[in-house]
Amino acid sequence: MNLRLAAGAVALMLAGGAAAQTGGLTEPSTALQLTPQQRATIYRAVAGAQLRTPPPPDLPVTVGAQIPPATELYALPDTVTAEAPSAKFYRYTVAQNRVVIVDPTNLKVVDVIRP
């Protein structure tokens, strides 16, 4: 009985440790905090990019809005994520002359960068 309890405790610790190790490395944080300089860098880097599939014309461009699952999202360039590492796991599209930063795990807009 004690052996099963000990084995269960070890399994639980291992599972908890694995979740803790991957939580910050594979998912975006809940809030993206960018400086004005980082925002300007992102806008300059991607605002004029030719998108393979433009977003729908009625794409919501407000923070907290849910975007349609069919919207193609793009990874930010390495030059941007080198300067703004917190943006690494987010994706973007460009709509209405704005860079729309999206959390790809829930398809919610987390930031909108205007010119």
C-alpha positions in Angstrom: 0.0 0.0 0.0 2.8 2.5 0.9 4.6 1.5 -2.2 1.6 2.5 -4.4 1.2 5.7 -2.5 4.8 6.6 -3.0 4.7 5.7 -6.7 1.6 7.9 -7.1 3.3 10.8 -5.3 6.3 10.5 -7.6 4.2 10.4 -10.7 2.3 13.4 -9.6 5.5 15.3 -8.9 6.9 14.4 -12.3 3.7 15.5 -14.1 3.6 18.8 -12.2 7.2 19.5 -13.0 6.8 18.8 -16.7 3.8 21.2 -16.8 5.7 23.9 -15.0 8.7 23.5 -17.4 6.6 23.8 -20.5 4.1 26.4 -19.4 6.2 29.5 -20.0 8.1 28.1 -23.0 5.3 27.1 -25.4 2.5 29.4 -24.7 2.1 33.2 -24.8 1.7 35.0 -21.5 -1.7 36.5 -20.6 -0.7 40.1 -21.3 1.7 41.4 -23.9 3.6 44.4 -22.6 5.4 46.3 -25.4 7.3 49.6 -25.1 6.6 52.4 -27.6 9.9 51.6 -29.3 9.0 47.9 -29.6 5.6 48.8 -31.0 7.2 51.0 -33.6 9.6 48.3 -34.6 6.8 45.8 -35.0 4.8 48.2 -37.1 7.7 49.1 -39.4 8.7 45.4 -39.8 5.3 44.0 -40.8 2.8 46.7 -41.7 3.8 46.7 -45.4 4.3 42.9 -45.6 2.5 41.2 -48.4 0.1 38.7 -46.7 -0.5 35.4 -48.4 -4.1 35.5 -47.4 -5.6 38.9 -46.4 -7.9 38.9 -43.4 -11.6 39.3 -43.8 -12.5 43.0 -44.3 -14.6 43.0 -41.2 -11.9 41.6 -38.9 -12.3 43.0 -35.4 -9.3 45.2 -34.6 -9.9 45.8 -30.9 -8.1 44.3 -27.9 -10.0 41.3 -26.5 -11.9 40.7 -29.8 -12.2 37.1 -31.0 -11.0 36.6 -34.6 -12.4 34.0 -37.0 -10.5 30.7 -37.0 -10.1 30.9 -40.7 -7.9 34.0 -40.4 -4.3 33.3 -41.4 -1.9 34.5 -38.8 1.9 35.0 -39.3 4.9 34.7 -37.0 6.7 37.9 -36.2 10.1 38.2 -37.9 13.1 37.2 -35.9 14.4 40.8 -35.9 11.3 41.8 -34.0 11.3 39.0 -31.5 15.0 39.6 -30.8 14.1 43.2 -29.7 10.7 42.2 -28.1 11.1 38.6 -26.8 7.7 38.7 -25.1 6.1 38.8 -28.5 7.7 35.5 -29.7 4.7 33.3 -29.2 2.1 35.7 -30.6 1.0 35.9 -34.2 -0.1 38.8 -36.3 -2.1 39.9 -39.3 -2.6 43.4 -40.8 -6.1 44.8 -41.1 -7.4 48.3 -41.7 -3.8 49.7 -41.8 -3.1 48.3 -38.3 -1.0 45.4 -37.0 -3.2 43.1 -35.1 -1.3 40.9 -32.5 -3.2 37.7 -31.7 -2.8 35.0 -29.1 -2.8 31.9 -31.3 -4.0 29.7 -28.4 -7.4 31.4 -28.1 -7.5 33.6 -31.2 -8.0 36.8 -29.1 -6.6 40.1 -30.1 -4.0 41.1 -27.5 -2.7 44.3 -29.1 -3.4 46.6 -32.0 -0.6 48.8 -33.3 -1.5 51.8 -35.3 0.8 53.9 -37.5 
